[in-house]
Amino acid sequence: VQLQASGGGLVQAGGRTRISCRAFGRVLRSHNMAWFRQAPGKEREFGAVISWSAGSTLYADSVKGRFTISRDTATNTVFLQMADLRPEDTGVYYCAARQSGGLRIEIEDYENWGQGTLVTVSS
């Protein structure tokens, strides 16, 4: 599976934006799709994950209640709707795919990665 992220850009604090990630190739019902982010000078961290078949979700505490992950199985696209954005949400957002089950939050659990898309939140 190849992943291509899009969206992002410059957003004011308190604003909202949506980023997308389209999967090319065969997306299985067992897949899980996730968003990670990497702030400048920091390590990549988990944001949210969704199971492809059931749509179950899991969020990091830092984004819970503000971000919503969803997927469109018809277009093989996963979305991250971000609201109430804060300057600390600034970073490169990466989508990732895991071929087997389980809502995992560790980087090493994901086999496929997109190229990342930059979201900058201005104060």
C-alpha positions as CSV (number, residue, x, y, z in Angstrom):
1,V,0.0,0.0,0.0
2,Q,1.3,3.4,-0.9
3,L,0.1,6.5,1.0
4,Q,-0.2,10.0,-0.3
5,A,-1.0,12.8,2.2
6,S,-2.4,16.2,1.2
7,G,-3.9,19.3,2.9
8,G,-2.4,21.2,5.7
9,G,-0.8,24.6,5.4
10,L,-1.0,27.7,7.7
11,V,-3.8,28.0,10.2
12,Q,-4.5,30.5,12.9
13,A,-4.7,29.3,16.5
14,G,-8.3,28.3,17.3
15,G,-9.0,27.5,13.7
16,R,-9.6,24.2,12.0
17,T,-8.3,22.3,9.0
18,R,-8.5,18.9,7.4
19,I,-5.8,16.7,6.0
20,S,-6.2,13.7,3.9
21,C,-4.3,10.5,3.0
22,R,-5.2,8.4,0.1
23,A,-4.1,4.7,-0.1
24,F,-3.1,3.3,-3.4
25,G,-3.1,-0.5,-3.7
26,R,-5.1,-3.1,-2.0
27,V,-6.5,-1.9,1.4
28,L,-7.7,-4.9,3.3
29,R,-10.4,-5.1,5.9
30,S,-7.8,-5.9,8.5
31,H,-5.9,-2.7,7.9
32,N,-5.6,0.1,10.4
33,M,-4.8,3.6,9.3
34,A,-3.2,6.2,11.6
35,W,-1.9,9.7,11.8
36,F,1.4,10.5,13.5
37,R,2.9,13.9,13.8
38,Q,6.4,15.3,14.3
39,A,6.9,18.7,15.8
40,P,10.2,20.6,15.0
41,G,13.0,19.2,17.0
42,K,10.9,16.5,18.5
43,E,10.3,12.8,17.9
44,R,7.4,11.5,15.9
45,E,4.3,10.8,18.1
46,F,1.0,9.0,17.7
47,G,-2.1,11.1,17.0
48,A,-5.0,8.9,16.0
49,V,-5.8,5.5,14.5
50,I,-8.9,4.0,12.8
51,S,-9.7,0.4,11.9
52,W,-10.6,0.1,8.3
53,S,-13.4,-2.3,8.7
54,A,-15.3,-1.3,11.8
55,G,-14.2,2.4,12.0
56,S,-13.1,2.0,15.6
57,T,-10.9,4.8,16.7
58,L,-8.3,5.7,19.3
59,Y,-6.8,9.1,20.1
60,A,-3.8,10.5,21.9
61,D,-4.7,12.5,24.9
62,S,-3.2,15.6,23.4
63,V,-5.7,15.6,20.5
64,K,-8.7,13.9,22.0
65,G,-11.9,16.0,21.7
66,R,-10.3,18.3,19.1
67,F,-9.3,15.9,16.3
68,T,-11.5,13.4,14.5
69,I,-10.1,10.6,12.3
70,S,-12.4,9.1,9.7
71,R,-12.2,7.0,6.5
72,D,-13.9,6.7,3.2
73,T,-13.6,3.1,2.1
74,A,-14.9,3.9,-1.4
75,T,-11.9,6.1,-2.2
76,N,-9.4,4.5,0.2
77,T,-8.9,7.8,2.0
78,V,-8.4,8.6,5.6
79,F,-9.0,12.0,7.0
80,L,-7.9,14.0,10.1
81,Q,-10.3,16.8,10.9
82,M,-8.5,19.2,13.3
83,A,-10.2,21.8,15.3
84,D,-9.3,24.2,18.1
85,L,-5.8,24.2,16.8
86,R,-2.9,25.3,19.0
87,P,0.6,26.4,18.2
88,E,1.9,23.1,19.7
89,D,-0.1,21.2,17.0
90,T,2.4,22.5,14.5
91,G,4.4,19.8,12.7
92,V,4.6,17.4,9.9
93,Y,1.7,15.0,9.9
94,Y,2.3,11.5,8.6
95,C,-0.3,8.8,7.7
96,A,0.6,5.2,8.3
97,A,-0.9,1.8,7.5
98,R,-0.8,-1.4,9.5
99,Q,-1.8,-4.5,7.7
100,S,-3.1,-6.4,10.7
101,G,-5.5,-5.8,13.5
102,G,-5.2,-3.8,16.6
103,L,-5.4,-0.1,17.3
104,R,-1.7,0.4,17.8
105,I,0.1,3.6,18.8
106,E,3.8,2.7,18.3
107,I,5.7,3.7,15.1
108,E,7.2,0.3,14.7
109,D,3.8,-1.3,14.4
110,Y,3.1,0.4,11.0
111,E,4.6,-1.0,7.7
112,N,3.7,1.8,5.3
113,W,4.1,5.5,5.6
114,G,3.1,8.5,3.6
115,Q,5.4,11.5,2.8
116,G,4.0,13.8,5.4
117,T,2.2,17.1,5.1
118,L,3.0,20.2,7.1
119,V,0.5,21.9,9.4
120,T,1.6,25.3,10.9
121,V,-0.5,26.9,13.6
122,S,0.2,30.5,14.1
123,S,-0.5,32.2,17.5
